[in-house]
């Protein structure tokens, strides 16, 4: 019985570590997507402003 308790304790410890790593990966992916969308929006805005400046010249 003691070995079972030790095994479950170890299993839950590693499972909690795994869940923490998965949560960090999910948060990193969400932040990465937001930063990429922001960068693409800024690039599109500068492209439009550059295009309007060239047509007015």
MDAnalysis code that builds the backbone (N, CA, C; Angstrom):
import MDAnalysis as mda
import numpy as np

u = mda.Universe.empty(171, n_residues=57, atom_resindex=np.repeat(np.arange(57), 3), trajectory=True)
u.add_TopologyAttr("name", ["N", "CA", "C"] * 57)
u.add_TopologyAttr("resid", np.arange(1, 58))
u.add_TopologyAttr("resname", ["UNK", "UNK", "UNK", "UNK", "UNK", "UNK", "UNK", "UNK", "UNK", "UNK", "UNK", "UNK", "UNK", "UNK", "UNK", "UNK", "UNK", "UNK", "UNK", "UNK", "UNK", "UNK", "UNK", "UNK", "UNK", "UNK", "UNK", "UNK", "UNK", "UNK", "UNK", "UNK", "UNK", "UNK", "UNK", "UNK", "UNK", "UNK", "UNK", "UNK", "UNK", "UNK", "UNK", "UNK", "UNK", "UNK", "UNK", "UNK", "UNK", "UNK", "UNK", "UNK", "UNK", "UNK", "UNK", "UNK", "UNK"])
u.atoms.positions = np.array([
    [0.821, -1.201, 0.000],
    [0.000, 0.000, 0.000],
    [0.863, 1.262, 0.000],
    [1.970, 1.205, 0.687],
    [2.862, 2.366, 0.741],
    [3.428, 2.684, -0.636],
    [3.762, 1.635, -1.380],
    [4.297, 1.858, -2.729],
    [3.258, 2.505, -3.633],
    [2.010, 2.124, -3.466],
    [0.943, 2.717, -4.274],
    [0.788, 4.197, -3.946],
    [0.834, 4.530, -2.694],
    [0.713, 5.926, -2.287],
    [1.895, 6.734, -2.827],
    [3.088, 6.186, -2.751],
    [4.259, 6.868, -3.281],
    [4.161, 7.044, -4.797],
    [3.649, 6.013, -5.478],
    [3.485, 6.101, -6.926],
    [2.464, 7.168, -7.295],
    [1.338, 7.191, -6.615],
    [0.296, 8.188, -6.907],
    [0.823, 9.588, -6.608],
    [1.547, 9.741, -5.517],
    [2.123, 11.035, -5.173],
    [3.088, 11.500, -6.267],
    [3.947, 10.624, -6.711],
    [4.893, 10.960, -7.762],
    [4.175, 11.260, -9.077],
    [3.179, 10.453, -9.404],
    [2.420, 10.650, -10.631],
    [1.724, 12.008, -10.628],
    [1.081, 12.345, -9.516],
    [0.380, 13.627, -9.437],
    [1.360, 14.799, -9.491],
    [2.517, 14.620, -8.916],
    [3.527, 15.668, -8.962],
    [3.975, 15.924, -10.408],
    [4.279, 14.864, -11.129],
    [4.680, 15.028, -12.533],
    [3.526, 15.524, -13.403],
    [2.312, 15.093, -13.097],
    [1.158, 15.541, -13.857],
    [0.929, 17.038, -13.641],
    [1.110, 17.506, -12.419],
    [0.978, 18.931, -12.139],
    [2.048, 19.725, -12.869],
    [3.262, 19.210, -12.898],
    [4.338, 19.856, -13.660],
    [3.988, 19.918, -15.147],
    [3.463, 18.841, -15.677],
    [3.063, 18.785, -17.077],
    [1.973, 19.820, -17.372],
    [0.987, 19.913, -16.491],
    [-0.087, 20.891, -16.690],
    [0.445, 22.319, -16.646],
    [1.400, 22.576, -15.776],
    [1.996, 23.902, -15.705],
    [2.724, 24.238, -17.001],
    [3.458, 23.299, -17.542],
    [4.176, 23.524, -18.800],
    [3.195, 23.738, -19.951],
    [2.134, 22.957, -19.993],
    [1.124, 23.121, -21.041],
    [0.467, 24.496, -20.940],
    [0.168, 24.936, -19.723],
    [-0.437, 26.258, -19.539],
    [0.505, 27.356, -20.020],
    [1.790, 27.221, -19.720],
    [2.757, 28.215, -20.183],
    [2.860, 28.246, -21.706],
    [2.799, 27.088, -22.337],
    [2.854, 27.023, -23.797],
    [1.617, 27.688, -24.411],
    [0.463, 27.436, -23.832],
    [-0.771, 28.037, -24.345],
    [-0.716, 29.557, -24.206],
    [-0.269, 30.048, -23.058],
    [-0.163, 31.497, -22.856],
    [0.843, 32.095, -23.839],
    [1.965, 31.425, -24.047],
    [2.970, 31.921, -24.990],
    [2.414, 31.975, -26.408],
    [1.637, 30.977, -26.799],
    [1.043, 30.977, -28.142],
    [0.034, 32.108, -28.293],
    [-0.768, 32.340, -27.276],
    [-1.759, 33.423, -27.338],
    [-1.053, 34.771, -27.449],
    [-0.012, 34.978, -26.655],
    [0.739, 36.235, -26.727],
    [1.406, 36.387, -28.090],
    [1.960, 35.309, -28.618],
    [2.600, 35.357, -29.929],
    [1.630, 35.715, -31.037],
    [0.436, 35.166, -30.989],
    [-0.571, 35.475, -32.003],
    [-0.987, 36.942, -31.915],
    [-1.166, 37.446, -30.690],
    [-1.545, 38.856, -30.530],
    [-0.451, 39.777, -31.043],
    [0.811, 39.461, -30.737],
    [1.907, 40.293, -31.222],
    [2.009, 40.249, -32.732],
    [1.783, 39.079, -33.320],
    [1.865, 38.960, -34.777],
    [0.748, 39.752, -35.447],
    [-0.462, 39.669, -34.895],
    [-1.574, 40.437, -35.469],
    [-1.306, 41.931, -35.363],
    [-0.738, 42.348, -34.236],
    [-0.415, 43.763, -34.058],
    [0.640, 44.208, -35.066],
    [1.642, 43.381, -35.268],
    [2.705, 43.711, -36.221],
    [2.150, 43.769, -37.646],
    [1.283, 42.811, -37.997],
    [0.688, 42.818, -39.331],
    [-0.197, 44.040, -39.539],
    [-0.931, 44.442, -38.505],
    [-1.791, 45.620, -38.626],
    [-0.958, 46.871, -38.821],
    [0.158, 46.987, -38.080],
    [1.038, 48.145, -38.251],
    [1.668, 48.153, -39.637],
    [2.054, 46.990, -40.128],
    [2.662, 46.902, -41.459],
    [1.645, 47.280, -42.535],
    [0.422, 46.846, -42.371],
    [-0.613, 47.186, -43.349],
    [-0.915, 48.681, -43.317],
    [-0.908, 49.249, -42.141],
    [-1.186, 50.677, -42.016],
    [-0.063, 51.506, -42.639],
    [1.177, 51.109, -42.426],
    [2.280, 51.856, -43.036],
    [2.307, 51.650, -44.537],
    [1.899, 50.476, -45.001],
    [1.853, 50.234, -46.445],
    [0.802, 51.126, -47.092],
    [-0.334, 51.272, -46.428],
    [-1.394, 52.128, -46.971],
    [-0.948, 53.583, -46.954],
    [-0.301, 54.009, -45.881],
    [0.144, 55.406, -45.812],
    [1.260, 55.668, -46.827],
    [2.150, 54.712, -47.039],
    [3.189, 54.870, -48.059],
    [2.572, 54.930, -49.447],
    [1.544, 54.139, -49.674],
    [0.888, 54.095, -50.982],
    [0.186, 55.426, -51.253],
    [-0.457, 55.992, -50.245],
    [-1.161, 57.272, -50.452],
    [-0.180, 58.397, -50.653],
    [0.983, 58.331, -49.995],
    [1.990, 59.363, -50.195],
    [2.567, 59.301, -51.604],
    [2.734, 58.106, -52.161],
    [3.285, 57.982, -53.508],
    [2.292, 58.447, -54.544],
    [1.002, 58.234, -54.304],
    [0.017, 58.668, -55.299],
    [-0.173, 60.166, -55.287],
    [0.077, 60.826, -54.140],
    [-0.090, 62.271, -54.079],
    [1.120, 63.008, -54.644],
    [2.249, 62.334, -54.750],
    [3.469, 62.995, -55.241],
    [3.480, 63.059, -56.734],
])
